[in-house]
């Protein structure tokens, strides 16, 4: 079953640059597809705490979508405070 997110579409001037920090690949890909269908630009999908800095430094983002229960050094809430 396919979902249409066109009703939530944004104009080019409203487009956000978004980074997704999610350790589950399937969820990250689903979020990416939904956001792009709405017209946003996903500048990076990061699966680990360590690789998040590379994406953030590369392009700067307007919004970061964080998994609260990241595996590894830091949880999503702690990472949000760092950003």
C-alpha positions in Angstrom: 0.0 0.0 0.0 1.4 3.3 -1.0 0.8 6.6 0.8 0.6 9.9 -0.9 2.2 12.8 1.0 1.5 15.5 -1.7 -1.0 17.1 0.6 2.0 17.9 2.9 4.2 19.2 0.1 6.2 22.4 0.5 7.4 25.0 -2.0 11.0 25.4 -2.9 11.3 28.4 -0.5 9.9 26.3 2.4 12.2 23.3 1.7 14.2 22.2 4.7 17.6 20.6 4.7 17.2 17.6 7.0 19.6 15.0 8.5 18.2 11.7 9.7 20.1 10.0 12.5 18.6 6.5 12.9 20.3 3.2 13.5 17.6 1.1 11.9 18.2 1.3 8.1 14.6 0.5 7.2 13.1 3.2 9.3 15.7 5.7 8.1 14.9 4.9 4.5 11.2 5.2 5.1 11.6 8.6 6.7 13.9 9.8 3.9 11.4 8.8 1.2 8.5 10.5 3.0 10.4 13.7 3.5 11.6 13.8 -0.1 8.1 13.2 -1.4 7.0 16.2 0.7 9.6 18.3 -1.1 12.3 18.5 1.5 16.0 17.8 0.9 17.5 15.0 3.0 21.3 15.9 3.1 22.3 12.8 5.0 21.2 9.6 6.6 23.4 8.5 9.5 23.3 5.2 11.2 25.9 5.8 13.9 26.8 8.5 16.4 30.3 8.8 15.0 29.4 9.5 11.4 26.8 12.2 12.3 29.5 14.9 12.5 30.6 14.3 8.9 27.1 15.0 7.6 26.5 18.0 9.8 29.8 19.6 8.8 29.2 18.9 5.1 26.1 20.9 4.6 24.5 22.3 7.7 20.9 21.4 8.3 17.7 23.1 9.2 16.3 20.0 11.0 17.8 16.9 12.5 15.5 13.9 13.0 17.0 11.8 15.8 16.3 8.3 17.1 15.9 8.5 20.8 17.4 5.1 21.5 20.6 5.2 19.4 23.0 2.3 19.9 26.5 3.2 20.9 28.2 6.1 22.7 25.3 8.5 23.0 21.5 8.4 22.9 19.4 10.6 20.7 18.4 13.0 23.4 22.0 13.6 24.5 22.9 14.1 20.9 20.1 16.7 20.4 21.6 18.7 23.3 25.0 18.6 21.6 23.6 19.9 18.3 
